[in-house]
Amino acid sequence: KQRKQIMADLDPVSRLAHRVKEMKEWRDRLQKKFLEEKDTIYQLESRVAELSKDLEDKKDRVAQEEAQLGRYEQVIGQTEKAINKVFETSIRLERSLEQEMVNATIDKHHQQLFL
C-alpha cells in the first residue's frame, strides 16, 4: 500500500517531467525555426546589398552614357552649324561667281559696243 502511494505521489512528478521534455522539444523546434529565419534574413540582406551595388553601378553607367550622349549632341550641333555655314558660303560664292560672269559678259558687250 505504501508503494502504491509512493507511485501515486510520483505520477504528478513524472507528468511534470514529461511536460518539461515536451517543452524542450518545442523549444528546439522554435530554435531551429529561429535559426532558419535568421539565415533567411542574412541571405536577403546580402542580396539587397548586391542589388544596391548593382543599382549604384547602373546609375553611374547611365550618368556616363548620358554625359557621352550630351557630348555627341554637342558635336552633332556644331557639325550641323559648320555644314550650314559651308552651304551658305558656297551659295554666296556661287552667286558671286554668277554675278562676276554676268558682269564680265556685260563688260564684254560694252567693249564690243564701243569698238
DSSP file with accessible surface (Angstrom, degrees, kcal/mol):
  #  RESIDUE AA STRUCTURE BP1 BP2  ACC     N-H-->O    O-->H-N    N-H-->O    O-->H-N    TCO  KAPPA ALPHA  PHI   PSI    X-CA   Y-CA   Z-CA
    1    1 A K     >        0   0  218      0, 0.0     4,-2.0     0, 0.0     5,-0.1   0.000 360.0 360.0 360.0 -40.1    0.0    0.0    0.0
    2    2 A Q  H  >  +     0   0  156      1,-0.2     4,-2.4     2,-0.2     5,-0.2   0.899 360.0  51.3 -65.2 -39.0    2.9    2.3    0.8
    3    3 A R  H  > S+     0   0  194      1,-0.2     4,-2.5     2,-0.2    -1,-0.2   0.896 107.9  52.8 -63.0 -41.2    4.5    1.6   -2.6
    4    4 A K  H  > S+     0   0  165      1,-0.2     4,-2.2     2,-0.2    -1,-0.2   0.911 109.8  48.5 -62.0 -41.0    1.2    2.4   -4.3
    5    5 A Q  H  X S+     0   0  109     -4,-2.0     4,-2.6     2,-0.2    -2,-0.2   0.916 109.9  51.4 -66.4 -41.6    1.1    5.7   -2.5
    6    6 A I  H  X S+     0   0   87     -4,-2.4     4,-2.1     1,-0.2    -2,-0.2   0.931 111.3  48.2 -61.2 -43.5    4.7    6.5   -3.5
    7    7 A M  H  X S+     0   0  108     -4,-2.5     4,-1.3     1,-0.2    -1,-0.2   0.902 111.0  50.5 -64.3 -39.8    3.8    5.7   -7.1
    8    8 A A  H  < S+     0   0   53     -4,-2.2    -1,-0.2     1,-0.2    -2,-0.2   0.884 110.4  49.8 -66.3 -37.1    0.7    7.9   -6.9
    9    9 A D  H  X S+     0   0   94     -4,-2.6     4,-0.6     1,-0.2    -2,-0.2   0.844 110.3  50.6 -69.5 -31.9    2.8   10.7   -5.5
   10   10 A L  H  X S+     0   0   89     -4,-2.1     4,-3.1    -5,-0.2     5,-0.3   0.729  91.0  80.4 -76.2 -22.5    5.4   10.2   -8.3
   11   11 A D  H  X S+     0   0   79     -4,-1.3     4,-2.6     1,-0.2     5,-0.2   0.928  93.6  45.4 -55.8 -48.5    2.7   10.4  -11.0
   12   12 A P  H  > S+     0   0   65      0, 0.0     4,-2.5     0, 0.0    -1,-0.2   0.901 113.8  51.9 -62.6 -33.1    2.5   14.2  -11.0
   13   13 A V  H  X S+     0   0   87     -4,-0.6     4,-2.8     2,-0.2    -2,-0.2   0.933 110.6  46.3 -67.8 -42.5    6.3   14.4  -11.0
   14   14 A S  H  X S+     0   0   64     -4,-3.1     4,-2.5     2,-0.2    -1,-0.2   0.893 112.6  50.8 -68.5 -35.2    6.5   12.1  -14.0
   15   15 A R  H  X S+     0   0  147     -4,-2.6     4,-2.6    -5,-0.3    -1,-0.2   0.922 111.5  48.5 -64.6 -40.3    3.8   14.1  -15.7
   16   16 A L  H  X S+     0   0  115     -4,-2.5     4,-2.6    -5,-0.2    -2,-0.2   0.921 111.0  49.6 -65.2 -41.7    5.8   17.2  -14.9
   17   17 A A  H  X S+     0   0   60     -4,-2.8     4,-2.3     2,-0.2    -1,-0.2   0.908 111.5  49.3 -62.6 -41.5    9.0   15.6  -16.3
   18   18 A H  H  X S+     0   0  102     -4,-2.5     4,-2.4     2,-0.2    -2,-0.2   0.913 110.2  51.1 -63.6 -40.8    7.1   14.6  -19.4
   19   19 A R  H  X S+     0   0  140     -4,-2.6     4,-2.5     2,-0.2    -2,-0.2   0.908 109.1  50.3 -64.2 -41.0    5.8   18.2  -19.7
   20   20 A V  H  X S+     0   0   63     -4,-2.6     4,-2.5     2,-0.2    -1,-0.2   0.918 109.2  52.2 -62.9 -40.4    9.4   19.5  -19.4
   21   21 A K  H  X S+     0   0  120     -4,-2.3     4,-2.2     1,-0.2    -2,-0.2   0.928 110.3  48.0 -62.0 -43.9   10.5   17.1  -22.1
   22   22 A E  H  X S+     0   0   71     -4,-2.4     4,-2.6     1,-0.2    -1,-0.2   0.906 110.3  52.1 -62.3 -41.4    7.7   18.4  -24.4
   23   23 A M  H  X S+     0   0  111     -4,-2.5     4,-2.9     1,-0.2    -2,-0.2   0.897 108.6  50.5 -63.9 -38.5    8.7   22.0  -23.7
   24   24 A K  H  X S+     0   0  111     -4,-2.5     4,-2.7     2,-0.2    -1,-0.2   0.910 110.7  49.1 -65.3 -40.2   12.3   21.2  -24.5
   25   25 A E  H  X S+     0   0   84     -4,-2.2     4,-2.3     2,-0.2    -2,-0.2   0.919 112.5  47.7 -63.9 -43.6   11.2   19.6  -27.8
   26   26 A W  H  X S+     0   0  144     -4,-2.6     4,-2.7     2,-0.2    -2,-0.2   0.922 111.7  50.7 -62.5 -43.3    9.1   22.7  -28.6
   27   27 A R  H  X S+     0   0  131     -4,-2.9     4,-3.0     1,-0.2    -2,-0.2   0.922 109.2  51.1 -59.3 -43.8   12.0   25.0  -27.7
   28   28 A D  H  X S+     0   0   77     -4,-2.7     4,-2.4     2,-0.2    -1,-0.2   0.906 110.8  48.1 -63.0 -40.5   14.3   23.0  -30.0
   29   29 A R  H  X S+     0   0  135     -4,-2.3     4,-2.6     2,-0.2    -1,-0.2   0.925 113.5  47.6 -65.1 -43.3   11.8   23.3  -32.9
   30   30 A L  H  X S+     0   0   87     -4,-2.7     4,-3.0     1,-0.2    -2,-0.2   0.912 111.6  50.4 -63.9 -40.0   11.4   27.1  -32.2
   31   31 A Q  H  X S+     0   0  105     -4,-3.0     4,-2.7     2,-0.2    -2,-0.2   0.915 110.6  49.2 -64.9 -41.0   15.2   27.5  -32.1
   32   32 A K  H  X S+     0   0  134     -4,-2.4     4,-2.4     2,-0.2    -2,-0.2   0.938 113.3  46.7 -61.9 -46.0   15.6   25.6  -35.4
   33   33 A K  H  X S+     0   0  118     -4,-2.6     4,-2.8     1,-0.2    -2,-0.2   0.914 111.4  52.2 -62.9 -42.4   12.9   27.8  -37.0
   34   34 A F  H  X S+     0   0  121     -4,-3.0     4,-2.7     1,-0.2    -2,-0.2   0.928 110.1  47.8 -58.6 -46.3   14.5   30.9  -35.5
   35   35 A L  H  X S+     0   0   96     -4,-2.7     4,-2.4     1,-0.2    -1,-0.2   0.892 111.8  50.4 -64.9 -37.2   17.9   29.9  -36.9
   36   36 A E  H  X S+     0   0   99     -4,-2.4     4,-2.4     2,-0.2    -1,-0.2   0.927 112.5  46.5 -64.5 -44.6   16.3   29.3  -40.3
   37   37 A E  H  X S+     0   0   95     -4,-2.8     4,-2.6     2,-0.2    -2,-0.2   0.904 111.4  51.6 -64.1 -40.6   14.6   32.6  -40.3
   38   38 A K  H  X S+     0   0  125     -4,-2.7     4,-2.3     2,-0.2    -1,-0.2   0.907 110.1  49.3 -62.9 -40.8   17.8   34.3  -39.2
   39   39 A D  H  X S+     0   0   83     -4,-2.4     4,-2.7     2,-0.2    -2,-0.2   0.912 109.9  51.5 -64.6 -41.2   19.6   32.7  -42.1
   40   40 A T  H  X S+     0   0   57     -4,-2.4     4,-2.7     2,-0.2    -2,-0.2   0.922 109.3  50.3 -61.0 -42.9   16.9   33.8  -44.5
   41   41 A I  H  X S+     0   0   90     -4,-2.6     4,-2.9     2,-0.2     5,-0.2   0.932 110.4  49.8 -61.6 -43.9   17.3   37.4  -43.2
   42   42 A Y  H  X S+     0   0  149     -4,-2.3     4,-2.5     1,-0.2    -2,-0.2   0.931 111.7  48.3 -60.9 -45.3   21.1   37.2  -43.7
   43   43 A Q  H  X S+     0   0  109     -4,-2.7     4,-2.4     1,-0.2    -1,-0.2   0.915 113.1  47.8 -62.6 -42.0   20.6   35.9  -47.3
   44   44 A L  H  X S+     0   0  107     -4,-2.7     4,-2.9     2,-0.2    -2,-0.2   0.913 111.2  50.3 -66.1 -41.5   18.1   38.7  -48.0
   45   45 A E  H  X S+     0   0  124     -4,-2.9     4,-2.4     2,-0.2    -1,-0.2   0.909 111.1  49.7 -62.6 -40.2   20.3   41.3  -46.6
   46   46 A S  H  X S+     0   0   39     -4,-2.5     4,-2.4    -5,-0.2    -2,-0.2   0.924 112.1  47.8 -63.1 -42.8   23.2   40.0  -48.7
   47   47 A R  H  X S+     0   0  122     -4,-2.4     4,-2.9     2,-0.2    -2,-0.2   0.909 110.4  51.5 -65.9 -40.8   21.0   40.1  -51.8
   48   48 A V  H  X S+     0   0   85     -4,-2.9     4,-2.9     2,-0.2    -1,-0.2   0.916 109.9  50.4 -61.6 -42.1   19.8   43.6  -51.0
   49   49 A A  H  X S+     0   0   62     -4,-2.4     4,-2.3     2,-0.2    -2,-0.2   0.924 111.9  47.5 -62.7 -42.9   23.5   44.7  -50.7
   50   50 A E  H  X S+     0   0  105     -4,-2.4     4,-2.8     1,-0.2    -2,-0.2   0.930 113.8  47.2 -62.3 -46.1   24.3   43.1  -54.0
   51   51 A L  H  X S+     0   0   81     -4,-2.9     4,-2.9     2,-0.2    -2,-0.2   0.887 110.3  52.7 -64.8 -38.5   21.3   44.8  -55.7
   52   52 A S  H  X S+     0   0   62     -4,-2.9     4,-2.5     2,-0.2    -1,-0.2   0.919 111.1  46.9 -62.4 -42.4   22.1   48.1  -54.1
   53   53 A K  H  X S+     0   0  125     -4,-2.3     4,-2.7     2,-0.2    -2,-0.2   0.934 112.8  49.0 -64.4 -45.2   25.7   47.9  -55.5
   54   54 A D  H  X S+     0   0   71     -4,-2.8     4,-2.7     1,-0.2    -2,-0.2   0.913 111.0  51.4 -59.2 -41.7   24.3   46.9  -58.9
   55   55 A L  H  X S+     0   0   91     -4,-2.9     4,-2.7     2,-0.2    -2,-0.2   0.933 111.0  46.4 -62.0 -46.8   21.9   49.8  -58.8
   56   56 A E  H  X S+     0   0   93     -4,-2.5     4,-2.5     2,-0.2    -1,-0.2   0.907 112.5  50.9 -63.4 -41.0   24.6   52.3  -58.0
   57   57 A D  H  X S+     0   0   62     -4,-2.7     4,-2.5     2,-0.2    -2,-0.2   0.927 112.2  46.8 -61.2 -43.5   26.8   50.8  -60.8
   58   58 A K  H  X S+     0   0  119     -4,-2.7     4,-2.9     2,-0.2     5,-0.2   0.897 110.5  52.2 -67.4 -39.0   24.0   51.1  -63.3
   59   59 A K  H  X S+     0   0  114     -4,-2.7     4,-2.5     2,-0.2    -1,-0.2   0.921 111.3  47.7 -61.0 -44.0   23.2   54.7  -62.1
   60   60 A D  H  X S+     0   0   89     -4,-2.5     4,-2.4     2,-0.2    -2,-0.2   0.925 112.7  48.4 -61.9 -44.4   26.9   55.6  -62.7
   61   61 A R  H  X S+     0   0  118     -4,-2.5     4,-2.8     2,-0.2    -2,-0.2   0.919 111.8  49.0 -63.5 -42.2   26.9   53.9  -66.1
   62   62 A V  H  X S+     0   0   84     -4,-2.9     4,-2.8     2,-0.2    -1,-0.2   0.915 110.4  51.2 -64.2 -40.2   23.7   55.7  -67.1
   63   63 A A  H  X S+     0   0   50     -4,-2.5     4,-2.4    -5,-0.2    -2,-0.2   0.917 111.7  47.5 -63.7 -40.7   25.2   59.0  -66.0
   64   64 A Q  H  X S+     0   0  134     -4,-2.4     4,-2.6     2,-0.2    -2,-0.2   0.921 113.4  47.6 -65.3 -43.3   28.3   58.4  -68.0
   65   65 A E  H  X S+     0   0  109     -4,-2.8     4,-2.8     2,-0.2    -2,-0.2   0.884 111.0  51.8 -65.1 -37.7   26.2   57.4  -71.0
   66   66 A E  H  X S+     0   0  137     -4,-2.8     4,-2.5     2,-0.2    -2,-0.2   0.919 110.8  47.5 -64.7 -42.0   24.1   60.5  -70.6
   67   67 A A  H  X S+     0   0   48     -4,-2.4     4,-2.3     2,-0.2    -2,-0.2   0.918 112.8  49.3 -64.3 -41.8   27.2   62.7  -70.5
   68   68 A Q  H  X S+     0   0   82     -4,-2.6     4,-2.6     2,-0.2    -2,-0.2   0.922 110.0  51.0 -63.9 -41.1   28.5   61.0  -73.6
   69   69 A L  H  X S+     0   0   98     -4,-2.8     4,-2.9     1,-0.2    -2,-0.2   0.917 108.4  52.4 -61.8 -41.6   25.2   61.5  -75.3
   70   70 A G  H  X S+     0   0   38     -4,-2.5     4,-2.3     1,-0.2    -1,-0.2   0.904 109.2  49.3 -60.4 -41.3   25.3   65.1  -74.4
   71   71 A R  H  X S+     0   0  137     -4,-2.3     4,-2.7     2,-0.2    -2,-0.2   0.911 111.0  49.8 -65.4 -41.3   28.8   65.4  -75.9
   72   72 A Y  H  X S+     0   0  132     -4,-2.6     4,-3.1     2,-0.2    -2,-0.2   0.925 110.4  50.1 -60.7 -44.8   27.6   63.7  -79.1
   73   73 A E  H  X S+     0   0  115     -4,-2.9     4,-2.6     1,-0.2    -1,-0.2   0.902 111.2  49.4 -60.1 -40.8   24.6   66.1  -79.3
   74   74 A Q  H  X S+     0   0  124     -4,-2.3     4,-2.6     2,-0.2    -2,-0.2   0.937 112.8  46.0 -64.2 -45.6   27.0   69.0  -78.9
   75   75 A V  H  X S+     0   0   78     -4,-2.7     4,-2.8     2,-0.2    -2,-0.2   0.921 113.1  50.2 -64.2 -42.5   29.3   67.7  -81.6
   76   76 A I  H  X S+     0   0   80     -4,-3.1     4,-2.9     2,-0.2    -2,-0.2   0.934 111.6  48.6 -61.0 -46.1   26.4   67.0  -83.9
   77   77 A G  H  X S+     0   0   27     -4,-2.6     4,-2.3     2,-0.2    -2,-0.2   0.925 113.3  46.2 -60.0 -45.8   25.0   70.5  -83.3
   78   78 A Q  H  X S+     0   0  117     -4,-2.6     4,-2.4     2,-0.2    -1,-0.2   0.905 113.3  49.8 -64.6 -39.7   28.4   72.1  -84.0
   79   79 A T  H  X S+     0   0   71     -4,-2.8     4,-2.9     2,-0.2    -2,-0.2   0.915 109.8  50.5 -65.1 -43.7   28.9   69.9  -87.1
   80   80 A E  H  X S+     0   0  115     -4,-2.9     4,-2.6     2,-0.2    -1,-0.2   0.909 110.7  49.6 -61.2 -41.5   25.5   70.9  -88.4
   81   81 A K  H  X S+     0   0  146     -4,-2.3     4,-2.5     2,-0.2    -2,-0.2   0.923 111.9  48.5 -61.6 -43.7   26.2   74.6  -87.9
   82   82 A A  H  X S+     0   0   51     -4,-2.4     4,-2.5     2,-0.2    -2,-0.2   0.920 111.6  49.2 -63.7 -42.6   29.6   74.2  -89.7
   83   83 A I  H  X S+     0   0   80     -4,-2.9     4,-2.8     2,-0.2    -2,-0.2   0.926 111.0  50.1 -62.6 -44.4   27.9   72.3  -92.6
   84   84 A N  H  X S+     0   0   88     -4,-2.6     4,-3.1     1,-0.2    -1,-0.2   0.910 110.5  50.0 -61.2 -40.8   25.2   75.1  -92.8
   85   85 A K  H  X S+     0   0  139     -4,-2.5     4,-3.0     2,-0.2    -1,-0.2   0.904 110.3  50.0 -64.0 -40.8   27.9   77.7  -92.9
   86   86 A V  H  X S+     0   0   98     -4,-2.5     4,-3.0     2,-0.2    -2,-0.2   0.934 112.9  46.6 -62.4 -45.3   29.7   75.8  -95.7
   87   87 A F  H  X S+     0   0  120     -4,-2.8     4,-2.7     2,-0.2    -2,-0.2   0.937 114.1  47.7 -60.9 -46.6   26.5   75.6  -97.7
   88   88 A E  H  X S+     0   0  105     -4,-3.1     4,-2.7     2,-0.2    -2,-0.2   0.923 114.1  47.4 -60.9 -43.2   25.7   79.3  -97.1
   89   89 A T  H  X S+     0   0   73     -4,-3.0     4,-2.9     2,-0.2    -2,-0.2   0.918 112.5  48.6 -64.3 -41.9   29.3   80.2  -98.1
   90   90 A S  H  X S+     0   0   54     -4,-3.0     4,-2.9     2,-0.2    -2,-0.2   0.897 111.3  50.1 -68.2 -35.8   29.2   78.0 -101.2
   91   91 A I  H  X S+     0   0   73     -4,-2.7     4,-2.8     2,-0.2    -2,-0.2   0.942 113.1  46.4 -65.3 -44.6   25.8   79.5 -102.2
   92   92 A R  H  X S+     0   0  136     -4,-2.7     4,-2.7     2,-0.2    -2,-0.2   0.921 114.1  48.6 -62.9 -41.2   27.2   83.1 -101.7
   93   93 A L  H  X S+     0   0  105     -4,-2.9     4,-2.9     2,-0.2    -2,-0.2   0.931 111.3  49.5 -63.7 -43.7   30.3   82.1 -103.6
   94   94 A E  H  X S+     0   0  108     -4,-2.9     4,-2.7     2,-0.2    -2,-0.2   0.930 112.7  47.2 -62.1 -43.2   28.2   80.6 -106.4
   95   95 A R  H  X S+     0   0  164     -4,-2.8     4,-2.9     2,-0.2    -2,-0.2   0.906 112.0  50.6 -64.3 -40.8   26.1   83.7 -106.6
   96   96 A S  H  X S+     0   0   67     -4,-2.7     4,-2.9     2,-0.2    -2,-0.2   0.920 111.2  48.1 -63.2 -43.0   29.2   85.9 -106.6
   97   97 A L  H  X S+     0   0  100     -4,-2.9     4,-2.7     2,-0.2    -2,-0.2   0.919 112.1  49.2 -63.5 -42.3   30.7   83.8 -109.4
   98   98 A E  H  X S+     0   0  102     -4,-2.7     4,-2.8     2,-0.2    -2,-0.2   0.926 112.4  48.3 -61.6 -43.2   27.4   84.1 -111.3
   99   99 A Q  H  X S+     0   0  103     -4,-2.9     4,-3.3     2,-0.2    -2,-0.2   0.911 111.1  50.6 -64.4 -40.6   27.4   87.8 -110.8
  100  100 A E  H  X S+     0   0  123     -4,-2.9     4,-3.0     2,-0.2    -1,-0.2   0.906 110.8  49.2 -62.3 -40.7   31.0   88.1 -111.9
  101  101 A M  H  X S+     0   0  127     -4,-2.7     4,-2.6     2,-0.2    -2,-0.2   0.925 113.0  47.0 -65.8 -41.3   30.2   86.1 -115.0
  102  102 A V  H  X S+     0   0   72     -4,-2.8     4,-2.9     2,-0.2    -2,-0.2   0.945 114.3  47.5 -63.2 -46.4   27.2   88.4 -115.7
  103  103 A N  H  X S+     0   0   59     -4,-3.3     4,-3.1     1,-0.2    -2,-0.2   0.907 112.1  49.7 -61.6 -41.0   29.4   91.4 -115.1
  104  104 A A  H  X S+     0   0   57     -4,-3.0     4,-2.5     2,-0.2    -1,-0.2   0.908 111.9  48.3 -65.0 -40.0   32.1   90.0 -117.3
  105  105 A T  H  X S+     0   0   73     -4,-2.6     4,-2.5     2,-0.2    -2,-0.2   0.927 112.8  48.1 -65.4 -43.2   29.5   89.3 -120.1
  106  106 A I  H  X S+     0   0   74     -4,-2.9     4,-2.7     2,-0.2    -2,-0.2   0.935 112.3  49.1 -62.6 -45.1   28.1   92.8 -119.7
  107  107 A D  H  X S+     0   0   92     -4,-3.1     4,-2.7     1,-0.2    -2,-0.2   0.903 110.3  51.5 -60.3 -40.3   31.7   94.3 -119.8
  108  108 A K  H  X S+     0   0  128     -4,-2.5     4,-2.3     1,-0.2    -1,-0.2   0.931 111.4  46.8 -63.8 -43.4   32.4   92.2 -122.9
  109  109 A H  H  X S+     0   0  103     -4,-2.5     4,-2.3     1,-0.2    -2,-0.2   0.905 112.0  51.0 -65.9 -39.4   29.3   93.5 -124.6
  110  110 A H  H  X S+     0   0   93     -4,-2.7     4,-2.0     1,-0.2    -1,-0.2   0.909 109.9  49.8 -62.8 -43.7   30.1   97.1 -123.6
  111  111 A Q  H  X S+     0   0  129     -4,-2.7     4,-0.6     1,-0.2    -1,-0.2   0.906 111.3  48.6 -63.9 -38.8   33.5   96.8 -125.0
  112  112 A Q  H  < S+     0   0  117     -4,-2.3     3,-0.5     1,-0.2    -1,-0.2   0.866 110.1  53.0 -68.4 -34.3   32.2   95.4 -128.3
  113  113 A L  H  < S+     0   0  137     -4,-2.3    -1,-0.2     1,-0.2    -2,-0.2   0.858 111.0  45.6 -67.3 -38.0   29.7   98.2 -128.5
  114  114 A F  H  <        0   0  172     -4,-2.0    -1,-0.2    -5,-0.2    -2,-0.2   0.506 360.0 360.0 -86.4  -4.7   32.3  100.9 -128.1
  115  115 A L     <        0   0  177     -4,-0.6    -3,-0.1    -3,-0.5    -4,-0.0  -0.013 360.0 360.0 -90.9 360.0   34.7   99.3 -130.6
